[in-house]
């Protein structure tokens, strides 16, 4: 059982606190590093997944539009090969219509396939009609000279392709219902003499492209977006009401830059990137709305109306771990670490204290008398030697006092050894009481005691302390309910006056003590040279 006295408290509690803080800090650091690393791994996994998703979408757009571009060039070849620009030859026009009809039927991707002359008149027009493509009769053909895509495409040279913005289809100056997202591609038609004879226009049903992009958006909690070069939404799975807002007048407040100004700053002047913003992960990449590498046998220049789109994903509530987001299960782990650290610190501190106490106990047994607790003879002589060296250096005095009990043998014979032990303990207690400052008190053996007073300036101080001890010794011991009075014989010797070494001083103090015994006992004497 450990007793917590003042000395043990001063030893135990600082070590317990330090051990607890070190152990808990170490374990909590491991826990924190693990959770932080786990969070980083999950975040990096999400970043990789989002980058791969956008890369796949980008490739899908390129592949789709590359295929459309080749169909446009094929349509141009139909007109040029069949010489449909010779409007007086109805057979040639009919043949071009059939080829164009077959293209519409086989592909199923184009709302309209048209050939327009230089005045914007539709010469050939194939309407898809939801899977039943038909040739539009001549009396239903329209003039498109005022449409932006015709004006822009008419300016092209040989081997140049125009691509329009992605918008909603307009028929008779109204947005067609249900909405038809549309991309218009156009390229000039030339005769065998290199003279421009008109343009072919392909109206691509962009719903196929947009639906294909949405297939990649498998994670429902994430935001998937496609915006055009004016920051308007072409796709926004979480807020479809914002899509194609630019078709309905001035809607600057529905732009991405207006709705999400903070994330917009991240990619405003960058083509691609990935950012950890707040608690979410933003990933974006730029994709040209028409690929630069159409696979043809001739060099093709691309004239783009809408220079680029941006594919964007935002993962909200990314697994970013921090102490303020700790969950109940993690809190229980921290509490467990706290209690474990507390218990381990307590056990280790107790073991250290017990080891110290055992060490002190062994040391005390080696240096102290087991009955009285006083210094034993061997340790007393070591202390005497050490203090004698200091006295020589500091030019101070030492006083050696020898004490011997008078009639101790008779006490043991009459009352037994337990009474003798009681007498020895009483003398030890009185010695501690009388010689409190700058003194070592020892039991040399049997009924002999010694006191070494160091840093002594005046001899009278020693005399006064001896007299105090004798006065304390007058109190009787109660043995078998009878008072028993102890008396002592005391001899005193001083260093360096009464000897220059330990043996001389001890011999002279012992001689003074025996002089008292021979002269009647119960007193003290200072050695005389």
Long-range contacts (C-beta under 8 A, 24 or more apart in sequence): 2-350, 2-353, 2-354, 2-357, 8-353, 8-357, 11-352, 11-353, 11-356, 12-349, 12-350, 12-353, 15-349, 15-352, 15-353, 16-345, 16-346, 16-349, 17-345, 19-344, 19-345, 19-348, 19-349, 20-341, 20-342, 20-345, 20-346, 23-341, 23-344, 23-345, 24-337, 24-338, 24-341, 24-342, 27-337, 27-340, 27-341, 28-334, 28-337, 31-333, 31-334, 31-337, 35-321, 35-330, 36-321, 38-321, 39-319, 39-320, 39-321, 42-318, 42-319, 43-276, 43-281, 43-318, 43-319, 43-320, 46-281, 46-315, 46-318, 46-319, 47-274, 47-281, 47-283, 50-222, 50-274, 50-281, 50-283, 50-313, 50-315, 51-274, 51-283, 53-216, 53-283, 53-313, 54-283, 54-284, 54-285, 54-311, 54-313, 55-285, 56-216, 57-213, 57-216, 57-287, 57-311, 58-285, 58-287, 58-311, 60-212, 60-213, 60-216, 61-209, 61-213, 61-287, 61-289, 61-309, 62-287, 62-291, 64-208, 64-209, 64-212, 65-163, 65-183, 65-209, 65-289, 65-290, 65-291, 66-291, 66-293, 66-294, 66-295, 68-109, 68-183, 68-185, 68-202, 68-204, 69-161, 69-185, 69-290, 69-291, 69-294, 69-300, 70-294, 70-295, 70-296, 71-103, 71-107, 71-109, 71-110, 71-202, 72-161, 72-185, 72-186, 72-187, 72-200, 72-202, 73-161, 73-187, 73-294, 73-296, 73-300, 74-103, 75-100, 75-103, 75-113, 75-115, 75-200, 75-202, 76-187, 76-188, 76-189, 76-200, 78-103, 79-115, 79-124, 79-189, 79-198, 79-200, 80-189, 80-190, 80-191, 83-191, 84-115, 84-123, 84-124, 85-115, 85-117, 85-123, 85-189, 85-191, 85-197, 85-198, 87-117, 87-123, 93-123, 93-124, 96-124, 97-124, 97-126, 97-135, 100-124, 100-126, 101-126, 101-133, 101-134, 101-135, 104-128, 104-133, 105-133, 109-204, 109-205, 109-208, 110-202, 110-203, 110-204, 110-205, 111-169, 111-180, 111-182, 111-203, 111-204, 111-205, 112-201, 112-202, 112-203, 113-200, 113-201, 113-202, 113-203, 114-144, 114-200, 114-201, 114-202, 114-203, 115-189, 115-198, 115-199, 115-200, 115-201, 116-144, 116-150, 116-198, 116-199, 116-200, 116-201, 117-197, 117-198, 118-154, 118-196, 118-197, 118-198, 119-143, 119-145, 120-144, 120-145, 120-146, 120-147, 120-150, 121-145, 123-198, 128-205, 144-201, 148-305, 149-184, 149-186, 149-201, 149-305, 150-186, 150-199, 150-201, 152-186, 152-303, 152-305, 153-186, 153-187, 153-188, 153-199, 153-201, 154-188, 154-199, 156-186, 156-187, 156-188, 156-199, 156-303, 157-188, 157-301, 158-188, 158-190, 158-194, 159-298, 159-299, 159-300, 159-301, 160-187, 160-188, 160-300, 160-301, 160-302, 160-303, 161-185, 161-186, 161-187, 161-290, 161-294, 161-300, 161-301, 161-302, 161-303, 162-186, 162-187, 162-303, 162-305, 163-289, 163-290, 163-302, 163-303, 163-304, 163-305, 163-306, 164-305, 164-306, 165-228, 165-289, 165-305, 165-306, 166-206, 166-228, 166-234, 166-289, 166-306, 166-309, 167-244, 167-246, 167-247, 168-244, 168-247, 169-203, 175-247, 179-244, 180-205, 180-207, 181-205, 181-206, 181-207, 181-210, 181-234, 181-244, 182-206, 183-209, 183-289, 185-290, 210-234, 210-235, 213-311, 219-315, 221-315, 221-316, 221-317, 222-313, 222-314, 222-315, 222-316, 223-312, 223-313, 223-314, 223-315, 223-316, 224-312, 224-313, 225-256, 225-310, 225-311, 225-312, 225-313, 225-314, 226-309, 226-310, 226-311, 226-312, 227-256, 227-309, 227-310, 227-312, 228-289, 228-306, 228-309, 229-306, 229-307, 229-308, 229-309, 230-255, 231-255, 231-256, 231-257, 231-258, 231-264, 232-256, 234-309, 256-312, 263-314, 267-310, 267-312, 276-318, 276-320, 279-316, 279-317, 279-318, 279-320, 280-314, 280-315, 280-316, 280-317, 280-318, 281-314, 281-315, 281-318, 282-312, 282-313, 282-314, 283-312, 283-313, 283-314, 283-315, 284-310, 284-311, 284-312, 284-313, 285-310, 285-311, 286-310, 286-311, 287-311, 369-442, 369-443, 371-421, 371-424, 371-425, 371-443, 372-424, 372-425, 372-427, 372-428, 372-443, 373-428, 374-428, 374-431, 374-441, 374-442, 374-443, 374-449, 375-440, 375-441, 375-442, 375-443, 376-442, 376-443, 377-442, 377-443, 377-444, 377-445, 379-442, 380-440, 380-442, 380-444, 380-450, 380-452, 381-502, 383-440, 383-452, 384-440, 384-452, 384-502, 384-506, 385-502, 387-440, 387-452, 387-454, 388-495, 388-501, 388-502, 390-454, 391-454, 391-455, 391-495, 391-496, 394-455, 396-454, 396-455, 396-456, 396-457, 397-456, 397-457, 397-459, 397-494, 397-495, 397-496, 397-497, 398-452, 398-453, 398-454, 398-456, 398-494, 398-495, 398-505, 399-451, 399-452, 399-453, 399-456, 399-459, 399-462, 399-492, 399-493, 399-494, 399-495, 400-450, 400-451, 400-452, 400-453, 400-492, 400-493, 400-494, 400-495, 400-505, 400-506, 400-509, 401-435, 401-450, 401-451, 401-452, 401-453, 401-462, 401-466, 401-490, 401-491, 401-492, 401-509, 402-444, 402-448, 402-449, 402-450, 402-490, 402-491, 402-492, 402-506, 402-509, 402-510, 402-512, 402-513, 403-427, 403-431, 403-448, 403-449, 403-450, 403-451, 403-469, 403-488, 403-489, 403-490, 403-513, 404-447, 404-448, 404-449, 404-488, 404-489, 404-490, 404-513, 404-517, 405-447, 405-486, 405-487, 405-488, 406-486, 406-487, 406-488, 406-489, 406-517, 406-521, 406-522, 407-487, 408-446, 408-447, 411-484, 415-479, 415-480, 415-484, 419-477, 419-479, 419-484, 420-447, 422-477, 422-479, 423-447, 423-477, 423-484, 423-486, 426-477, 426-486, 427-473, 427-486, 427-488, 430-469, 430-472, 430-473, 431-469, 433-468, 433-469, 433-472, 434-465, 434-466, 434-468, 434-469, 434-472, 435-465, 435-469, 439-465, 450-506, 450-509, 456-494, 459-494, 459-526, 462-492, 462-494, 463-492, 463-526, 466-490, 466-492, 466-524, 467-524, 470-523, 470-524, 487-521, 487-522, 488-522, 489-513, 489-514, 489-516, 489-517, 489-521, 489-522, 489-523, 489-524, 490-516, 490-523, 490-524, 490-525, 491-515, 491-516, 491-524, 491-525, 491-527, 492-524, 492-525, 492-526, 492-527, 493-526, 493-527, 494-526, 494-527, 498-527, 498-529
